[in-house]
Amino acid sequence: MLAVLKCLKFPLGQVVATCGVVQEIDTSLLFAGFVARSLERHAAGDWGDLCKEDRQENERALREGDRLFSAYQEEGLRKIWIITEWDRSATTILFPEEY
């Protein structure tokens, strides 16, 4: 967790996950590690698997205080999205189909 704090580009607020993500974390150590790495990347401003335009939108949102969105996928694991609210009060980890 210390590594996250060193490279934090913005406050995450309260970090929460949907029931689906929590269930997957509970059943797979590989998935749990993937979620932890993805959250570290999100906090560092590495937006993951987004197109150039979406990455640019996140950079604008970072400067202007709008919502931040990241997407991550590793081979053999389900894709996740991470969304930090515009006011940085909360960050949610979810599956795309849970949006």
Order of alpha helices (4+ residues) and beta strands (2+ residues): alpha-beta-alpha-alpha-alpha-beta-beta-beta
